[in-house]
């Protein structure tokens, strides 16, 4: 039989719920506030078919441009040929969640500000740039207490 090319074709694994995540949608999902400009991840929730995104947008990250009582509008950039096209997708809030992509950046901004204020009070300069992991420092291994040991296998003995 020929396979179908429907709207939800080949989404058996993509839209499935997580382990022990089946059943009705938690009420806390509806109590999250979304504002224009928030960065959100799109992850379709199969328990709610209304306002579900197309399978292409599942797993994408976008920016909210419109908020209504039960849904939000999200801008997602889609690669078409050799260019990026701005797509505006309307989704119910069950299918989105705040992205954690800026969490580390915002934490770094806060720690940099605190370090800058502290250094300013002391009258010194502080380097706020990220530095990659450096190689370990050189050291010499002393031979005292580290003499080589000879190891031999235990001979095989039969008890017959």
C-alpha positions as CSV (number, residue, x, y, z in Angstrom):
1,X,0.0,0.0,0.0
2,X,1.2,3.5,-0.7
3,X,2.0,5.6,2.4
4,X,0.2,8.8,3.2
5,X,1.6,12.3,3.1
6,X,-0.8,13.8,5.7
7,X,-0.2,16.7,8.0
8,X,1.0,14.4,10.8
9,X,2.7,11.8,8.6
10,X,5.8,10.2,10.2
11,X,5.3,11.7,13.7
12,X,4.8,8.6,15.7
13,X,8.0,9.1,17.7
14,X,8.1,12.9,17.4
15,X,4.8,13.7,19.0
16,X,4.8,10.9,21.7
17,X,4.6,11.9,25.3
18,X,7.6,11.3,27.6
19,X,8.0,8.5,30.1
20,X,5.3,8.9,32.9
21,X,4.1,12.1,31.2
22,X,0.9,10.7,29.8
23,X,-2.6,11.8,30.8
24,X,-4.2,15.2,31.1
25,X,-2.1,18.4,30.8
26,X,-1.0,19.9,34.1
27,X,-2.7,23.2,35.0
28,X,0.7,24.8,35.6
29,X,1.1,24.8,31.8
30,X,-1.7,27.3,31.5
31,X,-0.4,29.6,34.4
32,X,2.9,30.5,32.7
33,X,3.0,34.1,31.6
34,X,4.4,34.8,28.1
35,X,5.4,38.3,26.9
36,X,6.2,39.7,23.5
37,X,9.9,39.2,22.9
38,X,10.3,36.0,25.0
39,X,12.3,33.2,23.5
40,X,10.4,29.9,23.5
41,X,11.0,26.4,22.3
42,X,8.2,24.7,20.3
43,X,7.4,21.2,21.4
44,X,4.1,19.8,20.3
45,X,2.0,18.1,23.1
46,X,0.0,15.3,21.6
47,X,-2.7,15.5,24.3
48,X,-4.0,18.7,22.7
49,X,-4.6,18.6,19.0
50,X,-5.9,22.2,18.7
51,X,-3.3,24.8,18.0
52,X,-0.6,22.2,17.3
53,X,2.3,23.2,15.1
54,X,3.3,21.5,11.9
55,X,5.9,18.8,12.4
56,X,8.6,21.0,10.8
57,X,8.4,23.5,13.8
58,X,8.7,20.7,16.4
59,X,11.9,21.4,18.3
60,X,12.5,24.9,16.9
61,X,13.1,28.0,18.9
62,X,11.4,31.3,18.1
63,X,10.4,34.7,19.5
64,X,6.9,35.6,20.6
65,X,5.4,38.5,18.7
66,X,1.7,38.2,19.7
67,X,-0.1,37.1,22.9
68,X,-3.8,36.2,23.1
69,X,-5.7,34.7,26.1
70,X,-5.0,31.1,25.1
71,X,-2.4,31.2,22.3
72,X,0.7,33.0,21.2
73,X,2.3,34.0,17.9
74,X,5.9,32.9,17.4
75,X,8.4,34.0,14.7
76,X,10.5,31.2,13.5
77,X,13.1,31.4,10.7
78,X,12.9,28.7,8.1
79,X,15.6,27.8,5.5
80,X,14.1,27.9,2.0
81,X,16.6,27.4,-0.7
82,X,19.5,29.8,0.0
83,X,17.6,32.2,2.3
84,X,15.9,32.5,5.6
85,X,12.2,33.2,5.6
86,X,10.4,34.6,8.7
87,X,7.4,32.4,9.4
88,X,4.7,33.5,11.9
89,X,3.2,30.5,13.6
90,X,0.2,30.7,16.0
91,X,0.3,28.1,18.7
92,X,-1.6,27.2,21.9
93,X,0.4,27.6,25.1
94,X,0.4,23.8,25.6
95,X,2.9,23.4,22.7
96,X,5.5,25.9,23.9
97,X,7.8,26.5,26.8
98,X,10.4,29.1,27.8
99,X,13.8,28.4,26.3
100,X,16.8,27.9,28.5
101,X,19.2,29.2,25.8
102,X,19.7,32.5,27.5
103,X,19.9,31.3,31.0
104,X,23.7,30.8,31.1
105,X,24.2,34.2,29.3
106,X,22.0,36.1,31.8
107,X,23.8,34.4,34.7
108,X,27.1,35.4,33.3
109,X,26.0,39.0,32.8
110,X,24.9,39.1,36.5
111,X,28.2,37.6,37.8
112,X,30.2,40.0,35.5
113,X,28.3,43.0,36.9
114,X,28.9,41.9,40.5
115,X,32.6,41.3,39.8
116,X,32.9,44.7,38.1
117,X,31.3,46.5,41.0
118,X,33.5,44.7,43.5
119,X,36.7,45.5,41.5
120,X,35.6,49.1,41.1
121,X,35.2,49.5,44.9
122,X,38.8,48.1,45.4
123,X,40.1,50.3,42.6
124,X,41.5,47.5,40.4
125,X,40.7,46.0,37.1
126,X,39.2,42.5,36.5
127,X,39.2,40.4,33.4
128,X,35.6,39.4,32.6
129,X,36.3,37.5,29.4
130,X,35.6,33.8,29.2
131,X,38.8,31.7,29.1
132,X,38.8,28.2,27.7
133,X,40.1,25.3,29.8
134,X,43.9,25.6,29.9
135,X,46.3,22.6,29.9
136,X,47.3,21.3,33.2
137,X,50.6,22.7,34.7
138,X,53.8,20.7,34.4
139,X,55.1,18.7,37.4
140,X,57.9,16.2,38.1
141,X,57.1,12.8,39.5
142,X,59.6,11.9,42.3
143,X,61.0,8.4,42.4
144,X,60.9,8.2,46.2
145,X,58.3,5.7,47.2
146,X,57.4,5.0,43.6
147,X,59.8,2.3,42.8
148,X,58.7,-0.1,40.0
149,X,57.1,-3.4,41.1
150,X,57.4,-6.7,39.2
151,X,54.1,-8.5,38.8
152,X,53.8,-12.1,37.8
153,X,50.7,-14.2,37.2
154,X,49.7,-16.7,39.9
155,X,50.6,-20.3,38.7
156,X,47.7,-22.5,37.8
157,X,47.2,-25.4,40.2
158,X,44.9,-28.3,39.8
159,X,43.3,-30.0,42.8
160,X,42.5,-33.3,41.0
